[in-house]
Amino acid sequence: MVELEAKMEASALSEAEYAELTKLTEAYEQFSVERLQLLKKLALLRNVGLEDIMTQMGLKNGRD
């Protein structure tokens, strides 16, 4: 994905590469949404805030 993003920034993506990057980006976004929903559920179960759960799990931002 990183290689495709670099090509996109350089305006060197073929149509097939652009389609692949779009598909990967959408999959990553869906994963991120599901992950956040699960973290929120865990926070509710433990009766703590979302930031507390993320800290407890060693997650500092959306890419950890």
Secondary structure, 3 states (H helix, E strand, C coil): CHHHHHHHHCCCCCHHHHHHHHHHHHHHHHHHHHHHHHHHHHHHHHCCCHHHHHHHCCCCCCCC
